[in-house]
Amino acid sequence: MSRTLVQPVGQKRLTNVAVVRLKKHGMRFEIACYPNTVLSWRSGVEKDLDEVLQSQTVYSNVSKGVLAKSKDLIAAFGTDDQTNICLDILKKGELQVAGKERESILSSQFRDIATIVMHKTYNTETQRPYTISMIERLMREIHFAVDPHSTSKKQALELIQELQKHFPIKRCPLRIRATAPPDQLPHLLEKLKEWNATVISKEGSSTQLSVVFEMEPGLYKDCHDFVMNKMHGRFDVLAHSLYVEGDTHVDQYNDYEDMPAPLPKETHDSVLDLNEKLQKQTISSTSRPTEVQQKQNKCKTCNVCFDDSKLYREHHKSDWHKHNMKRKTRQLPPLTEEECMADTELGDSKSDLKDYSF
């Protein structure tokens, strides 16, 4: 008598999938997704559901291929529509990731939180910003743990309040410009005094007056509502990071935020002098370059032209160019090579760990 080999047909094992799990009414529901697509769907980058779900089926265990029962779906979600339930799980469920991948995500979020804290705070003893490495060191000293279910900005604001209990750290004030009719000036100044704001400058004409001041970030909403609703004026945030003396001036801000700030006269003259020196050192001194070549070899960040392509390429690798790139992101004018070296040496000395006391 021959024996029949029975093959299991009730299981469909899925491999190389990203599992999203949701626990509801004491039951576990899972869906099978393609790797690296769940976060894109939640951020709005991916719109096609078929590019996210491997199958529009709800499982109780994806790895074993066990399907969820219809009565369990109705009890938990009130319907047995697989597509709608998949969308609900995809939106609210927890993405199951491997250990190394989870560690990489938490490490990246830890760095993002430290970056936000660095931009929003400064050292009250030195009146200088903290470096990213210093912020990360302080976070480890207070045993800060990243919450993967919370946003980086929210955790950064809560972290600042915790760091203020142990270290000399404070939120950077907001620099704001409020524009209103002249008859509203006394009311504005009275409010600024009530908020302990620091008035930087006053300027304007007979029709409108602008006041530039610094205040605590926590009073932003109150100030915005007062200027816009009660005074019917204009409210502009000029900066939300620390102002260091000599970095920039209020006069460089104008009503057109997209336009770059004008260069100071001294800086412009220094750039022209340096341009003349570089032109004398060029290799092709016998042949005068054309206007097209000069335009191609011009560094718009440092506002310097090069006659030789080799010098132009070497300039982009220099610390001078990299320093001006950082200043450009902060909407600051470029520095000459001598000014850049002096500013870098000053920043290195201030960021030395020995200059901080905790």
ChimeraX attribute file (.defattr): number of C-alpha atoms within 10 A of each C-alpha:
attribute: neighborCount
match mode: 1-to-1
recipient: residues
	/A:1	3
	/A:2	4
	/A:3	5
	/A:4	6
	/A:5	6
	/A:6	6
	/A:7	6
	/A:8	7
	/A:9	6
	/A:10	10
	/A:11	12
	/A:12	13
	/A:13	11
	/A:14	12
	/A:15	10
	/A:16	10
	/A:17	17
	/A:18	22
	/A:19	23
	/A:20	22
	/A:21	22
	/A:22	19
	/A:23	14
	/A:24	14
	/A:25	9
	/A:26	7
	/A:27	13
	/A:28	15
	/A:29	25
	/A:30	27
	/A:31	28
	/A:32	27
	/A:33	23
	/A:34	16
	/A:35	15
	/A:36	11
	/A:37	16
	/A:38	20
	/A:39	14
	/A:40	12
	/A:41	17
	/A:42	13
	/A:43	9
	/A:44	8
	/A:45	10
	/A:46	14
	/A:47	12
	/A:48	9
	/A:49	16
	/A:50	11
	/A:51	14
	/A:52	22
	/A:53	22
	/A:54	16
	/A:55	16
	/A:56	19
	/A:57	17
	/A:58	25
	/A:59	20
	/A:60	19
	/A:61	18
	/A:62	25
	/A:63	17
	/A:64	14
	/A:65	16
	/A:66	16
	/A:67	18
	/A:68	19
	/A:69	13
	/A:70	14
	/A:71	12
	/A:72	18
	/A:73	19
	/A:74	12
	/A:75	13
	/A:76	18
	/A:77	15
	/A:78	11
	/A:79	14
	/A:80	18
	/A:81	15
	/A:82	15
	/A:83	14
	/A:84	13
	/A:85	21
	/A:86	23
	/A:87	15
	/A:88	13
	/A:89	20
	/A:90	25
	/A:91	14
	/A:92	13
	/A:93	19
	/A:94	15
	/A:95	18
	/A:96	14
	/A:97	14
	/A:98	10
	/A:99	9
	/A:100	9
	/A:101	11
	/A:102	13
	/A:103	12
	/A:104	12
	/A:105	13
	/A:106	16
	/A:107	13
	/A:108	11
	/A:109	17
	/A:110	21
	/A:111	16
	/A:112	15
	/A:113	23
	/A:114	25
	/A:115	19
	/A:116	18
	/A:117	25
	/A:118	23
	/A:119	17
	/A:120	21
	/A:121	22
	/A:122	22
	/A:123	17
	/A:124	14
	/A:125	12
	/A:126	14
	/A:127	15
	/A:128	16
	/A:129	23
	/A:130	20
	/A:131	18
	/A:132	15
	/A:133	14
	/A:134	16
	/A:135	20
	/A:136	18
	/A:137	13
	/A:138	16
	/A:139	19
	/A:140	11
	/A:141	11
	/A:142	12
	/A:143	9
	/A:144	14
	/A:145	11
	/A:146	16
	/A:147	12
	/A:148	12
	/A:149	7
	/A:150	9
	/A:151	12
	/A:152	20
	/A:153	15
	/A:154	10
	/A:155	19
	/A:156	21
	/A:157	15
	/A:158	11
	/A:159	17
	/A:160	21
	/A:161	13
	/A:162	14
	/A:163	17
	/A:164	12
	/A:165	9
	/A:166	12
	/A:167	14
	/A:168	15
	/A:169	20
	/A:170	17
	/A:171	23
	/A:172	23
	/A:173	22
	/A:174	23
	/A:175	24
	/A:176	22
	/A:177	22
	/A:178	22
	/A:179	25
	/A:180	21
	/A:181	16
	/A:182	14
	/A:183	13
	/A:184	17
	/A:185	18
	/A:186	10
	/A:187	11
	/A:188	19
	/A:189	14
	/A:190	11
	/A:191	14
	/A:192	17
	/A:193	11
	/A:194	9
	/A:195	14
	/A:196	12
	/A:197	18
	/A:198	15
	/A:199	17
	/A:200	13
	/A:201	12
	/A:202	13
	/A:203	10
	/A:204	13
	/A:205	9
	/A:206	8
	/A:207	9
	/A:208	15
	/A:209	18
	/A:210	20
	/A:211	18
	/A:212	19
	/A:213	20
	/A:214	21
	/A:215	19
	/A:216	15
	/A:217	15
	/A:218	11
	/A:219	12
	/A:220	14
	/A:221	9
	/A:222	10
	/A:223	20
	/A:224	18
	/A:225	13
	/A:226	17
	/A:227	18
	/A:228	15
	/A:229	11
	/A:230	10
	/A:231	18
	/A:232	14
	/A:233	18
	/A:234	14
	/A:235	18
	/A:236	13
	/A:237	15
	/A:238	17
	/A:239	16
	/A:240	17
	/A:241	18
	/A:242	18
	/A:243	17
	/A:244	11
	/A:245	7
	/A:246	6
	/A:247	10
	/A:248	16
	/A:249	13
	/A:250	12
	/A:251	9
	/A:252	14
	/A:253	17
	/A:254	12
	/A:255	7
	/A:256	8
	/A:257	10
	/A:258	8
	/A:259	10
	/A:260	14
	/A:261	17
	/A:262	12
	/A:263	14
	/A:264	13
	/A:265	9
	/A:266	8
	/A:267	15
	/A:268	16
	/A:269	13
	/A:270	16
	/A:271	20
	/A:272	15
	/A:273	12
	/A:274	15
	/A:275	16
	/A:276	14
	/A:277	11
	/A:278	16
	/A:279	15
	/A:280	11
	/A:281	13
	/A:282	15
	/A:283	13
	/A:284	12
	/A:285	12
	/A:286	7
	/A:287	7
	/A:288	9
	/A:289	13
	/A:290	9
	/A:291	10
	/A:292	8
	/A:293	15
	/A:294	15
	/A:295	13
	/A:296	13
	/A:297	19
	/A:298	16
	/A:299	16
	/A:300	10
	/A:301	18
	/A:302	22
	/A:303	15
	/A:304	19
	/A:305	23
	/A:306	24
	/A:307	26
	/A:308	19
	/A:309	16
	/A:310	12
	/A:311	16
	/A:312	17
	/A:313	13
	/A:314	10
	/A:315	17
	/A:316	15
	/A:317	10
	/A:318	11
	/A:319	14
	/A:320	20
	/A:321	21
	/A:322	16
	/A:323	19
	/A:324	20
	/A:325	18
	/A:326	13
	/A:327	16
	/A:328	15
	/A:329	8
	/A:330	12
	/A:331	17
	/A:332	19
	/A:333	22
	/A:334	25
	/A:335	23
	/A:336	22
	/A:337	19
	/A:338	11
	/A:339	13
	/A:340	18
	/A:341	15
	/A:342	11
	/A:343	14
	/A:344	14
	/A:345	11
	/A:346	11
	/A:347	13
	/A:348	10
	/A:349	11
	/A:350	17
	/A:351	18
	/A:352	11
	/A:353	11
	/A:354	8
	/A:355	10
	/A:356	14
	/A:357	10
	/A:358	8
